[in-house]
């Protein structure tokens, strides 16, 4: 299931170990209202991505795809979900509880989640894996 796709360049911007939050930051594709796009993975338990990505395609992995992962001890359920991150013809994997992508007006080096001065009006959610049903 496709969650978010962009041709913009993204960087591994922040990882908060205690909170297990990973933030990727990229361009907005010319949308002048916002400064960046941030992709935020919450509850990260597995991480295998490069620090720089030229375009991203993020999708939730199917049960069949998960069965073919080389990690024998990490399986869906107790740990959360697995997300495929495709860039430049290669696929990487992140294990997390959820992922969300949003436009942000934050202008400093801190990601939105760490910036105490940012308000809800400073972000716009683009996509999320959170199931509200």
C-alpha positions, -999 to 999 in steps of 0.1 A, spaced: 0 0 0 16 33 -12 17 59 16 39 87 2 60 94 -30 82 123 -40 110 130 -65 127 154 -41 159 147 -23 156 136 14 181 134 42 180 114 73 175 145 95 171 132 130 168 101 151 155 103 187 167 71 203 147 73 235 114 81 217 124 59 187 114 86 162 131 89 128 127 121 107 136 124 70 135 159 56 132 169 19 121 196 -4 85 207 -11 87 204 -48 83 242 -53 54 247 -29 62 281 -15 39 281 15 61 256 33 98 252 38 102 214 39 85 180 38 92 159 69 85 121 70 83 109 105 85 73 116 72 66 152 81 36 173 111 26 152 124 -8 160 144 -16 128 162 8 105 181 1 72 183 32 50 210 54 37 215 90 50 206 106 17 178 95 -7 172 109 -42 134 106 -43 114 83 -21 85 59 -25 72 47 9 48 19 12 35 -5 39 49 -40 32 25 -69 27 26 -100 48 41 -119 19 69 -93 15 76 -94 53 80 -132 51 109 -127 27 128 -104 50 162 -118 61 155 -108 98 143 -139 115 136 -124 149 117 -94 137 81 -101 126 50 -80 122 26 -79 151 44 -74 184 69 -50 169 46 -30 145 47 -27 107 74 -28 81 77 0 55 96 -3 22 115 29 13 124 28 -24 150 52 -38 171 51 -70 159 15 -78 169 1 -44 146 -9 -16 153 -3 21 133 -13 52 121 5 83 102 -12 111 79 12 130 45 16 145 35 43 119 47 68 94 34 103 85 45 128 59 37 165 63 46 199 49 62 221 76 70 258 80 98 251 104 129 270 92 157 259 116 178 228 119 154 212 144 126 190 129 90 200 137 87 174 165 116 190 184 107 227 176 87 240 206 78 272 187 58 254 159 21 252 160 -5 230 143 -11 258 117 26 254 107 22 219 94 -1 202 69 -4 164 69 2 149 34 -1 112 42 -2 87 71 -2 50 78 -24 54 108 -56 35 105 -85 54 122 -110 25 118 
